[in-house]
Amino acid sequence: MSAEAVLAVLFSSFLHALWNLFNKGSSDRWAFFLAQGTVAALAYLPLTAWFLVAQGVPVLGWLWVLLSVAAHAAYAVYLLRAYDAGDLSVAYPLSRTAPVLLAAWDAFAVGEPVTSAGLAGAVLAGSGAIVLQWPSVRTHGLGQVLTAPVTRYALITALFVALFTIVDKHGVRFFHPLVFLYFVSLGESCVIAVILGSSLTARLSAEWRRNAPRIATTGVLGGFSYLLILWALATAPASYVLGLRQCSIVFGVLLAHFVLREGETHYRLLGATVIALGSALIAAYG
């Protein structure tokens, strides 16, 4: 893997963590999510239209778009609920444990053999999830921590990340990846708009007045972050790219500590690092 590809993946990982920081730190996370989705839809419309006209789309491709929209919308809902319920430095790392779920899917549904590296990665990720909240585990017990809203919502988020990863793998066979992502993101935003209902206009306007620079930055850089991953995938093995991308977990906890001033960061940083290492091990060798 070249130095350029490593830097591209690390920068993409940082941008992903930054997006989550901006959302968590916003006044109205649901309106922020929809506002940045609207900016992204406008910013990437010309490029998407160009690819769409140049390549076209088979009818069957739209079925995968609908399936992916459902999975991405559920992911967005539970991620926002997790951020409403608890700290970024807990919710974000737990929501990024999808590689463990994908490894389980490959083992039990697809019939892929479980490697020793994959098993070790799963154990590491599970251990990291406990270390992440160790002060709460020690005070309240593991059962209460696992059933806490922030934990529950974040792990459900990870489940939908694993689900849309499987769906998207099939969807991009019919679309250019950027076109596929565009329509999925547009559908996801429409679902959030429906959830906001009659308060949509007022909440969007209020959040834009409070957070316009961050909304615009997130909307544009979100797509750019994905393009960096596409470029890295074209120049390096996918397993290395996906493994290195888990550094976003560590970036997320560091940003939560230094920007949002969240507490208990020593345990959370250690737990996030262990989760990232376990997930990377699964992605590269599992």
N, C-alpha and C positions, 0 to 999 in steps of 0.2 A: 504494500500500500504506500503510495508516494506521499511525500511531505505535504504537497498541495491538497491531496484528498483528505489527509488527516486534519489539516487546518480547516478545510471546508466543512467536514462533519462536526468538528468541535464548535465552529462558529454557528452552524445550524442548530446544534444542541443548546448553545447559549441563547440564541434567538427564541427557541421554543420555551425555555425557562423564563425568559424575559416577558414573553406573551402572557404566561401564567401569572407572573408577578404583577403585571399591569392589571390583569383581570381581578386578581385577588385584592389588589389595593384600590380598586375603583369604588365609587359610592354606590352604584347600582350594577352589580355584576351581570345580570341578565340583559339589561339595556346595553351595557358595554359590549357584551358578546355579539349582540345583534348589530350594533353600530359598526364594529370592526369588520364584521362579515359583509355589511353593506359597502364599506370602503373597498374591501378586497374585490367584491363583485364589479364595482366600477373600474378599479385600477387594472384588473386583468381581463376585462371584457374584450378589448381589441386583439390581444394575443390569442385568447381562446377562440374568438370568431375566425381568426386566420387559420388556426389548426383545424377547426371544425369544417370550414369550407374546403380546405386543401385535402383533408383525409376522409371526411364523411363518417357516419356511424351506422353500423348494422342495427336493425330494429331490436335484436336480442340484447344489445348493449344497454338499452334503457332499463331493462329488468334489473340488471346489476346496479345501475344507478339508484333505482328505487330501494333495493335491498340495502345498499350502502347508506343512503339517506336515513333510513330507519335506524340503522346501527349507530351512525354518527350523531343523530339527534338524541338518541338515548344516552350516548356517551356525554354529550354536552349537558344534558339535564342533570345527570348524576354528578358530573364534575362541578357544576355550579352549586349543587346542593352540598357537596363536600366542602367547597370553599365557604359556603354560608355557615357550615357547622363547625369548622375548625381551622387550624393554622395551615398555611401553605406548606411549611416544612414537614407536615404529617401527610396531608392529602396528596400533594404532588408525587412524592416518592411511591406511595402505595398505589396510586393510579397508573404508575409506569411499570407495574409488575406483570404486564401482559405476556412477556416472553415465557414465564413459567406456565401460564395457562395454555399458550400455544404449544409448548413442549408436551403438556398433558394431552392436548388434542391429537397431536401427531402420534403419541404412544397408544392411546386408547381408541381413537376413532379411525385413524388412518393406518394404524398397525406398524408404525415406524419403531424399530428397536430402541430401547432406552440405553443411551451410552453412559459410561461412568462420569464423563464430563457434564452431561445433561443432568444427571442425578445430583452431582455435587453443586451445580449451579442452582438447582431448585432448593436444595438445603440451605445454601448461602442466602438466597433471596428470602426464604421463609424466616431464617434467623435474623436477617437485617430488618424485616418488618417488625419483629419483636423488640430488637435493640432500639429501633426508631422511637418507640414509646415506652422505653424501659421504666422511667420514673412513674408513669401512670400504671404500668403493669405491676410494679412493686407496691404501689399504694392501693390500687383498686382490684387487682387480680386480672389475669389474662382474659377471662370470660367477659368481664365488664368492658375491657378495652376493645375486644373484638366486636362487641355488639354496640359500641358507641356510634352515633350517627356519622361522624367524620370517617371512621374506619370502614363502616358498612358502605357508605356512599362511594368512597374512594376505591374499594375493592370491586364494587359493581361497575364502576367506571373502567377499571382494568379489564373486566370481563367483556365489556363492549368494545374496548380497544382491540382485544384479541379477535372478537367476532368481525369487526370491520376490516381487520388486517386480512382475514381469510377471504372475505367477500371482495375486497379491493384487488386482491391478487388475481381474481378471475375477471374483474371489471376492466382492468387495464389491458386486457387482451383485445378489447373492442375499441378502446379510445386511446388517444395520446394521454399519458398520465396527467398532464396539466388540465386538459379538457375534462377528464373524469373528475379530478379534484374540484374543478370549478363548479360543475353541476351538483356534485354532492354537497359542497359547502353552501351553495345557493339553496338547496332543499333543506339543509340543516337550519339555515337562517330563517326560512319560512316557518318551520316548526316552532322555533323560539318566538317568532312574531305572533303566531297563533296563541301560544301560551301567555304572552303579555296581554293579548286581548285589547279591550277598550282603552287601557292605559298606555298603549304602545307609543303614540305620538308624544304624549307628555313626558314619558320616561326617557325616550330617545333624545328629545330636545334638551332635557335637563342634564342628561349624562354628557351630551356633546358640549354643552356650555362649560361643564366642569372639567372635561377630560379630552378635549378635541385633539391636542398634540399626541397623546398616548394612543387614542383610537386610530388616528391616521397612521401612526408609526406601526402599530400592530397589524392593521389591515394590509399594509404594503409589505412589511417584512415577513409576515406569515407565509405568503406565497414564495417570496425570495428564499426563505429557509428551506422550503420543499424543493425548489429548483437546485439548491446546493446539494441536497441528498440525491436528486436525480443525476447530477453531474458526477458525484462520487460513485454512485452505483455503476455508471458507465465506465469508470476507470479502475475500480477495485472490487474484490469479491464482496458479495452482498452480506455474507456473515460478518465480515470485518466492519463494514459500514454500520450494520444494525447493532453490533456489539459496542462500537465506539460511541454510537449515538446515545447510549444509556448514561453518558456523562451528564446529560441534561438533568438527571436526578440530583447530582451533586451541585450543579450550578443553581438549581432551584432552592436547595437548602441554604446555600451561601447567600443568595439574594434575599431570602426570607429573613436571615439573621441581620445582614448589614443594612437592608433597606426598610424592612417592616419591623425590625427589632423584636422578632419572635424569640422566646426563651427556650431553654432546654436544648440548645443547638448542638452541644457536644455529642449527646446521644443521638440526636437526629442526623447529624453529619456522618457519624460512624455508621448508623443504620442505613443511611442513604448510600454510602460508599459500598457497603456489603451487598445491598440490593443491586446496585449498578454492576458490581463485579460478578454476582451470580447471574444476572440477566445477560451480561456480555458473554459469559462462559457458555450459556445455553445457546445464544445467537451464533457464536463462533464454532462451537464444537458439539452442541447438543443434538 
